[in-house]
Amino acid sequence: MRIHIEHETIYSYDEPVSYSIQALRLRPLDTRAQRIVNWIVETPQQASVREQRDVYGNVLQMLYVERPHTEIRLRVSGDVETTELNGVVASPIERFPPRFYLRRTLLTEPNEALTDLAEAARATSDGTLLDLAHCLMHQVRDQLDYMIGETDATTTAAQALANGSGVCQDHAHVFIAAARGLGLPARYVSGYLWIEEGSQGEAAHAWAEAFIEDLGWVGFDVANRICPTEAHLRVASGLDYLEAAPIRGLRRGGGQETLDVRVQVAESGSQQ
């Protein structure tokens, strides 16, 4: 499958910003599941950009704007050929052993409700790790309705579960927190999804991956109750959203900020 991406992010400020720094994780890598045909990240002319790899092997572009500005406009466009691998991840870079991904974070800190959810999944599984992960995916989705606007980037797994609704980021965090409680290494993935009619989610998407012995890392798109398919484009991964977010930054000044994000994901030769 060939996927075309158009992703534009515009930050507007009602007062001049004297200095901005942003960490961009917007450039995917080639794997056995995806081949980057072309990919362009356009940044403001007044910005300087330094590209490197972060600790997880993601492509990290550090953007600096050191003169007064009232807008930052970022645009991503590209084409990627994807291959169906039934959710098995074929990442070319693994900087840490699986047990590293048992670490807790502020966004995935467990509580009693998350532990109960994990144990409910264990009780319904056939005892294998792969089935356990699938059962956990369905348990999380059963408990968490898909609803935009109920949560934000700071919402923890415990808060999302208590709320009973959220978006793909929340589904991923709840799955990760519960999986780690079961001793199953898990991590957060940011990327894109070509959305078929009837599927739930946004074109800019997130899901989780769990480490399964004999298979390696396997993806779980909890929002859609599936393992990632050729419709998924993987960009970055980390312990949680904060380590794999497409864009994170700081600024000096600027007053009120307005954010406008437009994402379009299309199968080659079609528009969405």
C-alpha positions in Angstrom: 0.0 0.0 0.0 1.2 3.5 -0.8 0.2 6.3 1.6 0.5 10.0 1.1 0.8 12.4 4.1 0.1 16.1 4.3 0.5 17.5 7.9 0.5 21.2 8.7 0.9 22.7 12.1 0.6 26.4 12.7 1.4 28.2 16.0 0.1 31.7 16.2 0.7 34.2 19.0 -1.0 37.5 19.8 2.3 39.0 21.0 5.8 38.6 19.5 7.8 35.6 20.8 11.4 36.5 21.4 12.7 32.9 21.3 11.3 29.4 20.5 12.7 25.9 20.7 10.9 22.9 19.4 11.7 19.2 19.4 10.3 17.6 16.2 9.8 13.9 15.8 8.2 14.0 12.4 10.4 11.9 10.2 9.7 8.1 10.0 12.4 5.5 9.4 12.5 2.6 6.9 11.6 -0.8 8.4 10.5 -4.1 6.9 7.0 -2.7 7.3 7.5 0.6 5.6 9.7 2.2 2.9 10.0 6.0 2.8 9.7 7.0 -0.9 10.0 10.8 -0.2 9.6 12.9 2.9 9.9 16.6 3.4 9.7 18.6 6.7 9.4 22.3 6.0 10.3 24.8 8.7 10.3 28.6 8.9 13.0 30.4 7.0 14.2 32.2 10.1 14.6 28.9 12.0 17.8 26.9 12.4 17.4 23.1 12.6 19.8 20.5 13.9 19.0 16.8 13.2 20.1 13.9 15.4 18.8 10.7 16.8 17.3 10.6 20.3 18.0 7.9 22.9 15.3 5.6 21.3 16.7 6.0 17.8 13.9 8.3 16.6 14.9 11.1 14.2 14.9 14.2 16.3 15.0 17.7 14.7 15.7 20.5 17.1 14.2 23.8 15.8 15.4 27.2 17.1 13.9 30.6 16.3 16.0 33.3 17.9 14.4 36.4 16.5 10.9 38.0 17.2 8.1 36.1 15.5 4.3 35.8 15.8 3.9 32.5 13.9 5.6 29.1 13.5 4.4 27.1 10.5 5.6 23.5 10.1 4.6 21.4 7.1 5.2 17.7 6.5 4.6 15.9 3.2 5.6 12.5 1.9 4.9 9.1 0.4 5.5 5.8 2.1 5.0 2.2 0.8 3.8 0.0 3.6 3.7 -3.8 4.0 1.3 -6.0 6.1 3.2 -7.8 8.8 0.3 -8.6 11.1 1.4 -6.0 13.7 4.9 -7.4 14.2 7.3 -4.5 14.4 10.5 -4.6 12.3 12.3 -1.5 13.7 15.9 -1.3 12.6 17.0 0.3 15.9 16.5 -1.1 19.4 18.7 0.8 21.8 17.3 -0.8 25.0 16.5 -4.4 26.1 12.7 -5.1 26.5 12.8 -4.9 30.3 13.6 -1.2 30.0 10.0 -0.7 28.9 8.7 -1.9 32.2 9.6 1.6 33.7 6.8 3.7 35.1 6.3 7.3 34.0 4.0 10.1 35.3 1.6 9.4 32.5 1.5 5.6 33.0 1.7 5.4 36.8 -0.5 2.4 37.9 -3.3 2.5 40.5 -5.8 0.0 41.8 -8.2 0.4 38.8 -5.4 -0.2 36.3 -4.3 -3.3 38.2 -7.8 -4.6 38.3 -8.1 -4.1 34.5 -4.8 -5.9 33.9 -6.0 -8.9 36.1 -9.3 -9.0 34.2 -7.4 -9.4 31.0 -5.2 -12.1 32.5 -8.3 -14.0 33.7 -9.8 -14.1 30.2 -6.5 -15.0 28.3 -5.4 -18.5 27.4 -2.1 -18.1 29.3 0.1 -17.1 26.3 1.6 -13.6 26.2 0.2 -12.8 22.8 -3.4 -13.7 23.8 -2.9 -11.8 27.1 -2.0 -8.6 25.1 -5.0 -9.1 22.8 -7.3 -9.6 25.8 -5.9 -6.5 27.4 -6.5 -4.5 24.2 -10.2 -5.4 24.3 -10.5 -4.8 28.1 -9.1 -1.3 27.7 -11.3 -0.5 24.7 -14.4 -1.8 26.6 -13.6 0.5 29.5 -12.7 3.6 27.4 -15.0 5.1 24.9 -13.5 7.0 22.0 -14.4 10.7 22.5 -12.5 13.8 21.4 -12.2 16.7 23.8 -12.5 14.8 27.1 -8.7 14.6 27.7 -5.5 16.4 26.8 -1.7 15.8 26.5 -1.3 15.9 30.3 -4.0 13.3 31.1 -2.6 10.2 32.8 -3.7 6.6 32.2 -5.4 6.5 35.6 -7.3 9.7 34.9 -8.4 8.5 31.5 -9.6 5.2 32.8 -11.5 6.9 35.6 -13.1 9.3 33.1 -14.2 6.4 30.9 -13.4 8.1 27.6 -10.5 9.5 25.7 -8.6 9.4 22.4 -6.0 7.1 20.9 -3.3 8.6 23.2 -5.3 7.6 26.3 -6.0 4.1 24.9 -2.3 3.7 24.5 -1.4 5.0 27.9 -4.0 2.8 29.7 -2.8 -0.3 27.8 0.9 0.5 28.5 0.3 1.0 32.2 -1.7 -2.2 32.6 0.7 -4.2 30.5 3.7 -3.1 32.6 1.7 -4.2 35.7 1.5 -7.6 34.2 5.2 -7.7 33.6 4.7 -7.2 29.8 7.1 -4.5 28.4 5.2 -1.9 26.5 5.8 1.4 24.8 4.0 4.3 23.1 4.0 4.9 19.3 3.1 8.0 17.4 2.3 7.9 13.7 -0.4 8.2 11.1 -3.4 6.1 10.0 -5.2 5.9 6.8 -8.8 5.7 8.0 -11.3 3.5 6.3 -15.0 4.2 6.6 -16.2 2.8 9.9 -12.9 3.0 11.7 -12.3 5.3 14.7 -9.4 7.6 15.2 -7.7 10.6 13.8 -5.3 10.7 10.8 -2.5 11.6 13.3 -2.6 8.5 15.4 -1.1 6.7 18.4 -1.0 3.1 19.5 1.0 0.8 21.8 3.5 -1.9 21.3 4.2 -4.9 23.6 7.1 -7.2 23.6 6.1 -10.8 23.0 8.7 -13.6 23.4 9.4 -15.4 20.1 7.7 -12.6 18.1 9.4 -9.4 19.4 7.6 -6.1 19.5 3.9 -6.3 18.4 1.6 -3.3 17.9 -1.8 -2.9 19.4 -4.1 -0.1 18.1 -6.5 -0.1 21.0 -8.8 2.6 19.6 -9.6 0.3 16.6 -9.2 -3.1 18.4 -6.6 -4.2 15.8 -2.9 -4.8 15.4 -1.4 -2.2 13.1 -1.9 -2.9 9.4 -0.5 -1.5 6.2 -2.7 1.5 6.8 -0.5 2.5 9.8 2.6 4.6 9.4 5.0 4.4 12.4 7.0 7.5 13.1 8.4 7.5 16.7 8.3 5.6 20.0 9.1 6.1 23.7 8.0 5.2 27.2 4.9 7.5 26.8 3.5 10.4 24.7 6.0 12.9 26.1 8.9 10.9 24.6 7.3 10.3 21.2 5.2 13.4 20.6 5.4 14.8 17.1 6.1 18.4 18.3 7.0 19.7 21.8 8.5 23.0 22.6 9.1 26.0 24.8 8.9 29.8 24.0 9.7 33.1 25.6 6.8 35.6 25.4 4.0 35.4 22.9 1.0 35.9 25.1 -1.9 33.7 24.0 -1.2 30.8 21.7 -3.5 29.5 19.0 -2.8 26.1 17.5 -4.1 24.9 14.1 -3.3 21.3 13.0 -4.4 19.8 9.6 -3.6 16.3 8.8 -4.5 14.5 5.6 -3.7 10.8 5.0 -4.6 9.3 1.6 -4.0 6.1 -0.2 -1.9 6.8 -3.3 -4.2 8.1 -6.1 -7.0 9.0 -3.7 -7.9 11.9 -1.4 -9.1 11.7 2.2 
